[in-house]
Amino acid sequence: MNNVEEKKFSIGKAGVYALLILASLFALFPFYWMFVMATRPSAAYNSIPPVLLPGDQLVENFQNVIDKIPFFQSMLNTLIVCLAATIVVLFISSLAGFAFSKFRFPGRNGFFIAILLTMVIPPQLGLIPQYFLIAEFGLLDTLFAAMILFFLNPLGIFLMRQYINQSVPDELIEAAKLDGCSNFKIYRSVVLPIILPAFATLGIIVFTMVWGEFLWQFTVLRSPNSYTIQVALASLNSTTNIDFGMVMSGVFWSTVPLIVVFLLFNRLFISSIAEGAVK
């Protein structure tokens, strides 16, 4: 009987692994196809049957990208915007999450609900007034204008509040207060070390979100030297005769930093998800 149950379990486990492998292949195929197109001439984009093997024009297509747009300057601008926005969001969200989780003050729940309600408002509705505010302060065509809209992140505040509420015991906060710690010292010395996995999760979410942003950055950035990578890549499509190999090459190389960020922090990311699931 035990042998039969073990055999059924092993078959079921093998089926789960097979399903996961198949799902992974489906998820990775667009990235592989993007790489293939980045190594092929533009004509291969519409070929039938589709081209599935890499070609020999990776360097040539990337050289065309560099000739058309300030690729490396745009990548640097994007890294500055993403890193600055991520750091500010982590700081503000963790502080706000700490306050909403561990402090009792009038209107706490109302403020928290109001912050969450902003998540259902389409960002396009605020595009025009936000643009006029940025123009009024003379910040158009600056990297600060490209990042300032992301500083307050309702999702980050929600995630941090939930994580701190579950992971930081009230007794630990009270013990730190008895030792004479100020609220900020409790945040710095007690809360921060505990919520590092949540930092990794939120950091990856914010970094990828800002990296993929186009509409706002396209609205406030004017000169090619201030372009982020998404705005710079969009300028490759301004001609009637689009070189798809060149475009795919630019898109492929612009995704490399995202892959690097995930590989660097994936252990903390998975740790945070698993810990939240267990709790």
C-alpha positions as a printed NumPy array, in Angstrom:
array([[  0.   ,   0.   ,   0.   ],
       [  2.781,   2.374,   0.892],
       [  4.58 ,   1.585,  -2.364],
       [  1.439,   2.437,  -4.361],
       [  0.999,   5.718,  -2.501],
       [  4.651,   6.604,  -2.978],
       [  4.399,   5.816,  -6.692],
       [  1.308,   8.026,  -7.058],
       [  3.069,  10.796,  -5.156],
       [  6.161,  10.571,  -7.361],
       [  4.028,  10.616, -10.529],
       [  2.116,  13.627,  -9.256],
       [  5.349,  15.384,  -8.302],
       [  6.812,  14.668, -11.75 ],
       [  3.663,  16.118, -13.345],
       [  3.957,  19.294, -11.297],
       [  7.6  ,  19.709, -12.296],
       [  6.745,  19.099, -15.956],
       [  4.012,  21.744, -15.772],
       [  6.374,  24.231, -14.131],
       [  9.052,  23.604, -16.764],
       [  6.505,  24.093, -19.547],
       [  5.243,  27.326, -17.972],
       [  8.827,  28.563, -17.595],
       [  9.534,  27.878, -21.268],
       [  6.43 ,  29.831, -22.276],
       [  7.504,  32.723, -20.042],
       [ 11.1  ,  32.754, -21.339],
       [ 10.284,  32.326, -25.032],
       [  9.501,  36.049, -25.692],
       [ 12.922,  36.99 , -24.31 ],
       [ 14.597,  34.331, -26.435],
       [ 12.722,  35.476, -29.542],
       [ 13.695,  39.085, -28.806],
       [ 17.332,  37.994, -28.671],
       [ 16.962,  36.099, -31.968],
       [ 15.47 ,  39.154, -33.672],
       [ 18.276,  41.296, -32.244],
       [ 20.762,  39.116, -34.144],
       [ 18.859,  39.139, -37.453],
       [ 18.166,  41.671, -40.233],
       [ 14.832,  43.474, -40.283],
       [ 13.418,  41.174, -42.992],
       [ 13.517,  38.21 , -40.604],
       [ 10.82 ,  39.848, -38.463],
       [  8.048,  38.91 , -40.912],
       [  9.533,  35.701, -42.294],
       [  7.374,  32.585, -42.631],
       [  8.08 ,  30.183, -41.012],
       [  9.407,  32.281, -38.111],
       [ 13.144,  32.385, -37.494],
       [ 14.009,  30.611, -34.247],
       [ 17.807,  30.473, -34.364],
       [ 20.167,  33.407, -33.652],
       [ 21.922,  35.128, -36.519],
       [ 25.203,  36.99 , -36.857],
       [ 24.108,  40.654, -36.785],
       [ 23.998,  41.317, -33.044],
       [ 26.95 ,  43.716, -33.117],
       [ 25.807,  45.405, -36.34 ],
       [ 22.264,  45.993, -35.072],
       [ 23.541,  47.361, -31.765],
       [ 25.924,  49.662, -33.63 ],
       [ 22.916,  51.03 , -35.536],
       [ 21.189,  51.695, -32.209],
       [ 24.197,  53.622, -30.92 ],
       [ 24.319,  55.65 , -34.149],
       [ 20.63 ,  56.59 , -33.889],
       [ 20.231,  57.406, -30.196],
       [ 22.482,  58.265, -27.198],
       [ 22.002,  54.729, -25.86 ],
       [ 24.55 ,  54.729, -23.035],
       [ 23.573,  58.213, -21.85 ],
       [ 19.923,  57.143, -21.833],
       [ 20.797,  53.993, -19.878],
       [ 22.71 ,  56.071, -17.331],
       [ 19.787,  58.49 , -17.004],
       [ 17.415,  55.577, -16.484],
       [ 19.641,  54.009, -13.833],
       [ 19.841,  57.334, -11.971],
       [ 16.06 ,  57.788, -12.093],
       [ 15.319,  54.196, -11.067],
       [ 17.867,  54.032,  -8.242],
       [ 16.866,  57.41 ,  -6.807],
       [ 13.146,  56.626,  -7.007],
       [ 13.66 ,  53.17 ,  -5.472],
       [ 15.71 ,  54.492,  -2.537],
       [ 13.198,  57.264,  -1.786],
       [ 10.228,  54.893,  -2.066],
       [ 11.86 ,  52.361,   0.275],
       [ 12.587,  55.061,   2.851],
       [  9.18 ,  56.767,   2.717],
       [  7.185,  53.531,   2.463],
       [  8.993,  51.847,   5.354],
       [  8.624,  54.913,   7.578],
       [  4.935,  55.258,   6.72 ],
       [  4.385,  51.52 ,   7.125],
       [  6.07 ,  51.639,  10.527],
       [  3.882,  54.543,  11.615],
       [  0.616,  52.989,  10.389],
       [  1.502,  49.63 ,  11.913],
       [  2.893,  50.481,  15.355],
       [  1.546,  53.921,  16.288],
       [ -1.951,  54.889,  17.389],
       [ -3.055,  58.361,  16.309],
       [ -6.394,  59.981,  15.384],
       [ -7.515,  59.25 ,  11.832],
       [ -4.943,  56.503,  11.3  ],
       [ -7.311,  54.148,   9.5  ],
       [ -8.869,  56.984,   7.491],
       [ -5.481,  58.181,   6.256],
       [ -4.475,  54.643,   5.36 ],
       [ -7.688,  54.01 ,   3.407],
       [ -7.267,  57.342,   1.604],
       [ -3.754,  56.319,   0.535],
       [ -5.025,  52.968,  -0.739],
       [ -7.846,  54.643,  -2.671],
       [ -5.292,  56.557,  -4.738],
       [ -4.279,  53.202,  -6.241],
       [ -7.587,  52.983,  -8.158],
       [ -7.166,  56.417,  -9.793],
       [ -5.748,  56.097, -13.337],
       [ -2.428,  57.983, -13.498],
       [ -3.456,  59.517, -16.841],
       [ -6.056,  61.648, -15.046],
       [ -3.352,  63.607, -13.261],
       [ -1.045,  63.963, -16.238],
       [ -2.053,  67.504, -17.255],
       [ -2.114,  69.145, -13.768],
       [  1.119,  67.378, -12.843],
       [  2.726,  68.631, -16.048],
       [  1.694,  72.22 , -15.308],
       [  3.077,  71.943, -11.762],
       [  6.416,  70.664, -13.056],
       [  6.513,  73.435, -15.667],
       [  5.632,  76.074, -13.043],
       [  8.593,  75.015, -10.912],
       [ 10.923,  75.052, -13.921],
       [ 11.708,  71.337, -13.746],
       [ 10.859,  70.331, -17.303],
       [ 13.523,  68.333, -19.115],
       [ 15.236,  67.311, -15.872],
       [ 15.738,  63.867, -14.38 ],
       [ 14.161,  65.056, -11.134],
       [ 10.909,  65.682, -13.016],
       [ 11.091,  62.146, -14.422],
       [ 11.372,  60.553, -10.964],
       [  9.387,  62.76 ,  -8.567],
       [  6.012,  61.208,  -9.406],
       [  7.16 ,  57.826,  -8.098],
       [  8.334,  58.96 ,  -4.672],
       [  4.997,  58.293,  -2.965],
       [  3.985,  54.695,  -3.629],
       [  0.669,  53.523,  -2.08 ],
       [  1.456,  49.88 ,  -2.829],
       [  4.796,  50.215,  -1.05 ],
       [  3.165,  51.725,   2.041],
       [  0.602,  48.913,   2.087],
       [  3.215,  46.172,   1.699],
       [  5.458,  47.646,   4.381],
       [  2.601,  48.112,   6.834],
       [  1.507,  44.502,   6.403],
       [  5.036,  43.132,   6.659],
       [  5.955,  45.186,   9.727],
       [  2.654,  44.319,  11.381],
       [  3.386,  40.593,  10.978],
       [  7.161,  40.504,  11.45 ],
       [  7.917,  43.08 ,  14.156],
       [  6.422,  42.159,  17.562],
       [  4.943,  44.955,  19.639],
       [  6.946,  43.663,  22.62 ],
       [ 10.172,  44.411,  20.736],
       [  9.085,  47.997,  20.159],
       [  8.12 ,  48.415,  23.799],
       [ 11.46 ,  46.99 ,  24.951],
       [ 13.32 ,  49.456,  22.732],
       [ 11.271,  52.345,  24.183],
       [ 12.113,  51.219,  27.707],
       [ 15.784,  51.338,  26.753],
       [ 15.337,  54.994,  25.83 ],
       [ 15.306,  54.662,  22.043],
       [ 13.607,  57.389,  20.047],
       [ 11.06 ,  56.451,  17.391],
       [ 13.554,  56.974,  14.575],
       [ 16.219,  54.954,  16.387],
       [ 13.708,  52.122,  16.81 ],
       [ 13.02 ,  52.319,  13.08 ],
       [ 16.729,  52.346,  12.228],
       [ 18.038,  49.783,  14.721],
       [ 15.104,  47.431,  15.253],
       [ 12.711,  47.589,  12.32 ],
       [ 15.103,  47.958,   9.367],
       [ 17.125,  44.763,   9.987],
       [ 13.91 ,  42.745,  10.204],
       [ 12.289,  44.087,   7.024],
       [ 15.26 ,  43.685,   4.661],
       [ 13.518,  40.875,   2.695],
       [ 10.53 ,  43.172,   2.177],
       [ 12.957,  45.862,   0.999],
       [ 14.211,  43.492,  -1.687],
       [ 10.679,  42.683,  -2.837],
       [  9.495,  46.278,  -2.956],
       [ 12.801,  47.441,  -4.443],
       [ 12.489,  45.041,  -7.384],
       [  8.86 ,  46.052,  -7.94 ],
       [  9.619,  49.784,  -7.899],
       [ 12.808,  49.486,  -9.965],
       [ 11.085,  47.536, -12.746],
       [  8.027,  49.812, -12.643],
       [ 10.092,  52.987, -13.04 ],
       [ 12.332,  51.339, -15.655],
       [  9.303,  50.509, -17.807],
       [  7.599,  53.891, -17.394],
       [  7.111,  55.754, -20.67 ],
       [  4.168,  58.179, -20.716],
       [  5.268,  60.545, -17.942],
       [  8.918,  60.549, -18.969],
       [  7.952,  61.144, -22.593],
       [  5.848,  64.106, -21.437],
       [  8.478,  65.932, -19.352],
       [ 11.75 ,  65.059, -21.126],
       [ 12.546,  67.099, -24.229],
       [ 16.226,  66.85 , -25.232],
       [ 17.938,  63.584, -26.291],
       [ 20.618,  64.025, -23.607],
       [ 17.972,  63.823, -20.874],
       [ 16.046,  60.9  , -22.392],
       [ 15.521,  57.748, -20.399],
       [ 15.94 ,  54.492, -22.286],
       [ 12.209,  53.996, -22.945],
       [ 11.869,  57.455, -24.505],
       [ 15.077,  56.968, -26.495],
       [ 13.925,  53.599, -27.848],
       [ 10.58 ,  55.11 , -28.843],
       [ 12.438,  57.585, -31.063],
       [ 13.716,  54.649, -33.134],
       [ 10.16 ,  54.19 , -34.443],
       [  9.844,  57.728, -35.742],
       [ 10.64 ,  56.763, -39.339],
       [  8.331,  55.032, -41.821],
       [ 10.876,  52.321, -42.563],
       [ 11.465,  50.629, -39.205],
       [ 14.542,  48.495, -38.757],
       [ 13.123,  45.798, -36.485],
       [ 16.511,  44.205, -35.92 ],
       [ 17.85 ,  47.507, -34.62 ],
       [ 14.788,  48.09 , -32.421],
       [ 14.93 ,  44.579, -30.963],
       [ 18.64 ,  44.974, -30.292],
       [ 18.004,  48.15 , -28.327],
       [ 15.152,  46.541, -26.378],
       [ 17.24 ,  43.45 , -25.646],
       [ 20.186,  45.366, -24.22 ],
       [ 17.878,  47.644, -22.245],
       [ 16.468,  44.615, -20.378],
       [ 19.885,  43.37 , -19.234],
       [ 20.01 ,  45.63 , -16.108],
       [ 16.6  ,  44.334, -15.007],
       [ 17.846,  40.756, -15.234],
       [ 20.97 ,  41.672, -13.252],
       [ 18.905,  43.364, -10.515],
       [ 16.65 ,  40.338, -10.181],
       [ 19.569,  37.904, -10.053],
       [ 21.242,  39.981,  -7.341],
       [ 18.177,  40.199,  -5.12 ],
       [ 16.129,  37.14 ,  -6.059],
       [ 17.116,  35.244,  -2.891],
       [ 15.769,  38.018,  -0.662],
       [ 12.756,  38.379,  -2.951],
       [ 11.867,  34.687,  -2.676],
       [ 12.588,  34.745,   1.072],
       [ 10.115,  37.591,   1.54 ],
       [  7.396,  35.873,  -0.487],
       [  7.905,  32.555,   1.321],
       [  7.932,  34.169,   4.764],
       [  4.736,  36.033,   4.016],
       [  3.111,  32.829,   2.765],
       [  4.102,  30.912,   5.898],
       [  2.839,  33.633,   8.193]])
